[in-house]
Amino acid sequence: MRTTLFFVVFISLFFTACGTPAPQAYSAYYFVTAPANATATPTPFQPEINHLTSEQASQPTIRATATLPALIPTITPIATNTEMAPQPTLAVIETPALPINAPESLVYLLLGSDLRPGSSYRTDTIMVAAIRPRDGQVSLISFPRDLWVNIPTVGLQRINTAYQYGEIYQYPGGGPGLLKDTILTNFGLEIQQTAMVDFDGFRRVVNTLGGIDVPIACHYTDWRLIAPDLNPEYEDNWSLYTAGPGLIHMDGDLALWYARSRMKSNDFDRGRRQQEVLRALFKQTMSTNTLASLPQLYTELSSSIKTEIGLSDVISLAPLAFRMNNADIRSYYVAGDLVTSWITPGGAYVLLPNTEAIQAMLSEAISPSVVQEEHQVFSIEVQNGSYYDGWETLAAERLNYAGYQTSIADADHRQHAATLLYDLSDDQDPVRAASLLAVLGLSEQVLVSVPDSENPIDYILIVGNDYQPCFIPAELTP
């Protein structure tokens, strides 16, 4: 039952708009006082921090000290190719992209949308989950909502409008059918099934799980309602809120905020955070302490998810859960050199796809990772020797993103000033050690060579007070 529900969650559940127990988390979050020039644009600033306890943070008595200029920010793509591309001239699909061969992959489309009455039904969260049952690997691929694509029967539009057009104009298969055909036509990737969840469904599922523990390596600050029951139309009900760094326990409301907010961020960063939350859902669902809540979780999913995925599909995938470890989920993003910023004649900021580069990435994502398999041949134990709770999990997650399997153990004490990597392997391979150091952002001076053929552990990482947890997942995918 536990493995079956994992795949219901993993494939069917996803964010809107936008077996071992889980480690204990701590609450590293706080509201902050906004500076006078704070805006809703992605302009970094250093706020004055007002730390609150968990109980204080839940009270609806705090008020922002700055006026929130707008609840919906102007879209300004960041962290991508800033060269303006020439204006496209193609209005309709003429030459579909060459199909990507994926004979052993199951490809699912995970969608998030605000499906309230009167809403636009745009899918502002678009992620592909490619599952390779034979290899025991899963790839997550995030698509930005402003990707400028050719939508069959419609023409050039943002990719997040395809679902809406499919529903309005009764395209074969409706919204899911048109969005699947849009991805196939533009990038050659055939989607087999789709799943969509709304705001309330996401909150209920996370709360049914008892919350999730999300490892936040880079602190994140954005506008948030001071309490979920307050009216979002009143500016005084908003304040700047920071989460991390650390292992943060989130209920449904906090997880939804973290997965979908972008007022002081952008869609690329939101895609990263959404994948962090999805990984946390995987770990929580597979932990033994969620077993008692699974019947309720199943009920919640049935009423919250709009999906083509049947129970028989879920059951057929259940054995894969036993084979997966913490390094078997790979993360990919349609960002960086894969897209180019462009302003439409109407003045809208969009992202032009670099189709060949995206296809190359998709081909890699749905193929087995030989590098990842090589990384899992040896063992890495991570210990927290710092006074920062949860930093061993942040370091382990960083290694997991790069395809390294990890375990966590207690350090001898929590007063290590410096981070150290002990190499206990028999061969003392300098190339392998250098790769580990590069992933962790450490210099070769922290490497300690102590060959020990009797020890089953090849490497021990002791996280010290000097460890810098922030990293970019897209740079670590094997």
N, C-alpha and C positions, 0 to 999 in steps of 0.2 A: 504493500500500500504506500509506503514512504517513497519508494523510487518512482512509482506511478505518479504520485502527486508532484514529485520534483519536475517531471517533464511537462505536466500541466502548467505549472508555474513558469518553468523556463521557456517553453515555447509559446504558451498562450498569454501569459501575463506580460504586460509592459507598461511603460510610463506614459502619462498623458501630457499632451502639448510638449510638449517638449521635444563508516559514518562516524564523525567526531563532533562533540559539542562545540559551539562557537565560543571563542575566547571572551573573557569578561571585558566589557567596554567601559569607558568613562565619558563624562559629559564635558567636552571641551568646546562649549559654545557660549556665546554672550551677545548681548545687544551692544551697539556702539553709538556714540554721539556723532552725528554727521557734521562735517565742517560746513561753513556757510556757503561754500561754492559747490557743494555736492550736487551731482546731476544724475540722470538716469542713463547716461551714456557710459561706455566702458572706459572711463578715465580713472586710472589708479590713484589712490590717495592713502595716506597714513592716518587713520582715525584715532581719536582719543578713546581708549577702551574703558568701558564701565563694566566690570565683571559682575555677573549675577549667578546665584545658585540656581539649580534646576527648578526649585520651587518658585523663586522669584521670576525666572524666565517664563513660567507658565501663567503669570498673572497679567490680566489685561489693563494694568494701571500705568504702564510706561508709555510715554509719548515721544515721538521723534522731535528733535530740536531744530530740524531743518524742513523746509517745504519740499515735498516730492513734486518735481516739475511735471511728470507724466507717468502714468501707470503703464503705458505701452511705449517703449523707446523706439527711436528711429533705428532701423536696421543698418548697421555699418559693418560689413564683413571684415574680419581681422585675421591675422596669422595666415595669410594666403598670398598667392602671387598678386602683387599690387599693380602690375602692368595692365593697363586698360586694353582689352582685346578689341579687334575691329567688330563693327556691328554685324550680327548674323543676318543672313538674307533668307535662310530656309524657313518657310512658314508651316510646312507639313512634312510628315515622314516620307522620305523618298528611298533611302538606302538604310535598312535596318542594320544594326551592328552585327558582326559575326558572332554566332552563338559560342558560349563558353562551355567546354566539355566538362561535365561533372557527373559521371556515371555512378559514383559511389557516395555522393553527397545528397543529403536531404536539406532542401533550402526553404526556409520559412521567412515570412515577412511579418515583423512585429511592429504594430502601429499604436500610436497614442493620439487621442483627439478629445476635445471637449464636446461630448455628445449631449449637451443640454438642449432643451427645446429652443429653437430660434438661433442656434449657433451655426457657424459656417461649415462645420464638419471637415475642416482642413486637418490633414494629418501632419501635425507639427513635430511628431516623433516618428522617424522612419529608420528602422534597423533591420538588417538581414541577419538571421542566425543560420549558418551552414553547419550541419551536423554530419560527421563522418563516423558512423557506428563501427565500421571495421577497425578504424584507427583509434577510436575512443577520444576524438578531438572535436571541439566546437569553435567556430570562428564567429565573432560578432563584428558587424560592419555597419557603421553609422553614416547615414546620408543627411547632409544639411537640407533644411526645408527650402532654402532659397536657390537650390540648384535649378538652373534654367535649361529645360529639356523640351524635346518635342513630344507632346502628348498626342497619341493617335486620335484622329477625328477632331482634334482641338487646335493643335499647333503649338507654338512656343509659349510656355508658361512655367511658373514655379512647380517643382515636383510635388509640393504639398497640396496642390489644387486638383491633382488627378483623381483622387478618390471622390471629391465633391462633384466633379464633372461626370464621373461615371454613375453616380447616384441620380443626379439631376436629369441627365439625358438618357438614362436607362441603357447604358452600355452593356453588352453581354457580360454577365458576371457582376454587374453593378460597379460600385466603387472599387472593391478588391480586384475585379477583372481589369479595369482600366489602369490601375496603378501597377499591377503585375505586367501588363502589356507595355506600359511605359518603360519599366526597367528592362524588360526583354528587348524592346526595340532600340533603346538608347545604348545599352551596355551589354546585351547578349546574355544576360543572366536570367535563367528561367526559374521563376518562383513557383513552388508547388502548392503551398497553403499560406493563409494569412490569419492573423489574430489581432484584435483591437480591444483596448480597455479604456475606460473613461476615468475621470478624476476620482469619483467616489469609490469605484471598484478598486482602484489602486490603494486608496487609503484603507479600505476594509481588509484587503488581503494582507497588507503589511501588519495591521493591527492584529489580525487573526494569528499571524505567526509570532506574536508577542514582540513585534518590532524587529529591526535588523541592525547589525553592527557593521557600519560602513567605515573602512579605513580611508581617512582623508589625509593624503600626504601633503597637499598644498592648501593652506587656509583659504576659505572662500567667504567673501562678504557681499551681500546683496540686500535689497529691500525685501522685507517680509512683514506680513500682518503680525501685529504684536500678539494677537490671539486669533485662532481660526474662526471664532464666532463673531468677530467684529465686522462691520460693514467695510468692504474694500474700497467703496467710493469716497470715503473720508480720508483725507491725507494724514490727519493726526493719528490714524490707526496703523500707520506704517512706521517702521524704523529700520535702520541698517542692522543687519544680523550677521555674525561671523561664526563659522563652524570650522573646527580643526586648528592645527593639525592634531591627529590622534585617531583612535578607534572610537567612533561616535555611535552611541546607541540612538536610533531614530524610530519614532512612531510614524504612523501613516502621514500625518501632516508635515512633519519635518522632512521625511523622505521625499514627499511630493515637491516641497519647496526646493530641496537640493537638486532634484532631478529636472525641474522645469524652469527655474528662474534664470534670467539672462539680462536683467536690467543693467547690471554693471559688468556684464560679461558678453559672450557671443555664442552663436550656435555651435561652433567647434568645441568650445569649452563645455557647453551643455552636453554635447554628445559624449565627451569624456566622463562627465559626472553620471550620466545615465548608465553607462557601462559599469561604473563603479557600483551603482545601486543594484544592477542586475546580478553582478558577481556576488554581492552581499546576500541577495535573495537566494541564490543557489546554495551558498554555504549554510544559511539559516534553515532552509527547507531540508537539507540533508543532515542537519544536526539531530541527534536523538531526542533532544528536549522539545521538539515540535511534534512528536508523534501523537500526543493526545489531542492536538488541535487540528489534525488533518481532516477528520470528517467535516468540521465546520469550514475549513479552508476549501474543501471540495465544493460545498454548497455555495460559498461566496463566489468562487470562480465561475460556477455555472450561471449565475445571475449577472455577472459583471463583465464577462468576456464575449465579444462577438467574433466567432471563429469558425473556420471550415474544418478544424482539426477534431477528429472524432476520438472517442475513448479507445477504440481499437488501435488507432495510430499511436496513442500514448503508451498503451500496454506493450506494443511491439518494440518501443524504444527503452523500456524500463531496464533491461539488463545492462545497458550502457552506463547507467549511474554507478554500478559497482566497479567499473573499470576506470572511472575518471579520478584524477587527483587535482591538486590545486594549481597545476601548471598546464592543464589540458584545455584551458579557454584562452584563445588568442583574440586580440583586439585590433581592429582596423578602422580607419576613418577616411572618409572622402574629404580631404582637407589639404592644406599645404600646396605642393606643386600639382596636385590632382585637379585643382580648380583655379580659375582666374577671375578676379573681381571685374565687374562690368556694370555700367549704368545704362538702363534701357532708355529709348527715346522719351519715355514717359517720366524719367527721373527716378526709377526704382533701382535700388542696389540689388544685384543678383550675382550668382556665381556660374560662370560658364564651365562646363565639364571638359577636362582634358581627357577625351574618351579613351585614347590608347593607353594612357597611364592608369586610368581607372580600371580598364579591362585587365591590365597586367596585375594590378593589385587583387582584383576579384579572383583571377586564376590562381594566384598564390594562396589566397584565403581559403579556397575550397579544396586545396591540395593538401596531402599529409605533410606535416612539418618534420623533415629529417633532422633539422637542427634541434628542434624541440625534443625529439626522441634521444638525441645524443646528450642533451643537457640533463636528462633524467637518469642517465646511467650512474651518476655519482650523487651522493647525498650532501645536503647543506642544512646544518642546524643553526637556527638564529636564536640568540639570547639577548635579553634586554638588560644591559649593564648601565643604562642611563636612569635618571630620575624622572623621565617622561613616560607616563603610562601609555602602553599601546604601541610604542615605537618599534618593538620587535615585529609586530604585525605589519607595520608600514614597510619595513625593510624586506620582510618575507614576501609581501604582495609585489613589491618592486621586482624581486627575482622571479616571481611567478609570471609577471607580464612578459619577461624575457624568455620564458620557457623552462625555468629551473624549478624543480620540485623541492619543497622545503619542509622542515619540521621546526617546531618551536619548543624550547626548553628554558628552564630557569637559569639565570646567571648566578655566579657565586656571590655577587653583591650588586647593588644599584648605584655605585659611586665611581664607575669607570669614566675617567675624563676623556679618553680617546677611544675611537672605534678601531677594532682590530679584526683581521681576518686570519684565522689559523688554518694553514694548509697541512692536513694530516694524511694526505694521499700518498700512496706508494711511489707513484711515478713523478710527483712534484712537477707536473707539466706547467711551464711558465706561460704558455699561450692561454691555457684554460684559466689560470689564476688572473692573468691580465684581463680576460674577458669579464670575469666576475667583478673585478675592481672597477672596470669601465661602467658596467651596469649600475653599480652602487655609487658611482661618482667619487670613488676613493683613489688615493695615490698609492703607488707601490710601497711607500714607506710604512704603510699599516699592515703589510703582509708579513706573517710570521711563519717560517717554515719549520714544522715539527713532524716529520714522517712517523706514522704510527700504524704499522700493519695489523695490530691487534684491535684497532678501533674501527667499528663499522661506519663511522662518520668520516667523510672525506674533507669537509670544510666546516669550521665553526666560526660564525660571525657574531662578535660581541658588539652590540650597539652601544656606543658611548655618548656622553653629553654633547660631543662636538658633531654628531651625525646630522646631516642636512637631509630631511625626509622628502622634500619636494622633488618631483620628477615628472617627465612628460611621457605618458604611456606609449604614444605613437612612435617614439624613438627607440622603443625596446622590443617591439614585436619581432620574434625570430623569423 
